[in-house]
Amino acid sequence: MKLYDCQVAPNPRRVRMFLAEKGIELEKIEIDILGGENLQDEFLAINPRGLLPVLELDDGTRIDEAMAICRYFEEVQPEPALLGRDLKEKAIVTMRQRKMEFDGMISTSEVFRNQHEQFLKRSIPGAGGAIIPAIPALIDRGTQTLERFFWWLEKYLEEGPYLAGEQFTMVDITAICAIGFAEWVEIYIPDENIKTKKWYEEVSARPSAEA
Ligand SMILES: N[C@@H](CCC(=O)N[C@@H](CS)C(=O)NCC(=O)O)C(=O)O
């Protein structure tokens, strides 16, 4: 089994953090996204979407969505549970994790890719047909959605120490990776979001944050 990875990219980081929290070690193959290696034939033969991360199972099956990979390992090794322990927790983690993805990861991607000169003709990541040019107006939309993302983090942390309650979960992992990604475009947790700043300092000190 192996993981196609990219050390600097936020979605592969989510999987590495998840695996580190579970203490699972895997062979990793580094793909250089910034150098365009994910769009070369050799990698497209592995994932025609040109996206990372990709998990390759021993029977050759390939899984190329971060959450699908995490779900796989949650089943293989349920402890510590990172996707919820019972029906209610699982539903809450699924719900909030989606929010972290849409308002955190995807909004940051909107800001980043629509302003970075490398992506002027490729504002949507990965391969597959159409050229999708940057739309500068999406920088503002992404920035505003990130304000909403930070608002939600502060609100969730009024309910418990972590973003889905009492336990550290995938919701925290996706949020940590989104915040790290937002720093690339110089967007930071607002100073007045005191709970979020404290939570971020604490969760960033977990060994998995270095994975
Ligand atoms: N929904 C996918 C998103 C994967 C994704 O966008 N990966 C980025 C790295 S964070 C990528 O492969 N980018 C390639 C590119 O920029 O062409 C997932 O969660 O795995």
The ligand as an SDF file (V2000), in Angstrom:
LIG
                    3D

 20 19  0  0  0  0  0  0  0  0999 V2000
  -11.2600   16.9890   -3.2040 N   0  0  0  0  0  0  0  0  0  0  0  0
   -9.8970   16.5530   -3.3680 C   0  0  0  0  0  0  0  0  0  0  0  0
   -9.0580   17.7630   -3.6640 C   0  0  0  0  0  0  0  0  0  0  0  0
   -7.6680   17.3700   -4.0850 C   0  0  0  0  0  0  0  0  0  0  0  0
   -6.8420   18.5790   -4.5070 C   0  0  0  0  0  0  0  0  0  0  0  0
   -7.3650   19.6190   -4.9350 O   0  0  0  0  0  0  0  0  0  0  0  0
   -5.5470   18.4130   -4.3820 N   0  0  0  0  0  0  0  0  0  0  0  0
   -4.6300   19.4670   -4.7850 C   0  0  0  0  0  0  0  0  0  0  0  0
   -3.5320   19.5880   -3.7560 C   0  0  0  0  0  0  0  0  0  0  0  0
   -4.1460   20.2840   -2.2490 S   0  0  0  0  0  0  0  0  0  0  0  0
   -4.0030   19.0760   -6.0960 C   0  0  0  0  0  0  0  0  0  0  0  0
   -3.8010   17.9050   -6.3440 O   0  0  0  0  0  0  0  0  0  0  0  0
   -3.6900   20.0490   -6.9600 N   0  0  0  0  0  0  0  0  0  0  0  0
   -3.1390   19.7670   -8.2260 C   0  0  0  0  0  0  0  0  0  0  0  0
   -3.0970   20.9700   -9.1160 C   0  0  0  0  0  0  0  0  0  0  0  0
   -2.9930   22.0760   -8.6050 O   0  0  0  0  0  0  0  0  0  0  0  0
   -3.1570   20.7740  -10.3190 O   0  0  0  0  0  0  0  0  0  0  0  0
   -9.4420   15.8400   -2.0970 C   0  0  0  0  0  0  0  0  0  0  0  0
   -9.9740   16.1600   -1.0200 O   0  0  0  0  0  0  0  0  0  0  0  0
   -8.5930   14.9620   -2.1680 O   0  0  0  0  0  0  0  0  0  0  0  0
  1  2  1  0
  2  3  1  0
  2 18  1  0
  3  4  1  0
  4  5  1  0
  5  6  2  0
  5  7  1  0
  7  8  1  0
  8  9  1  0
  8 11  1  0
  9 10  1  0
 11 12  2  0
 11 13  1  0
 13 14  1  0
 14 15  1  0
 15 16  2  0
 15 17  1  0
 18 19  2  0
 18 20  1  0
M  END
$$$$
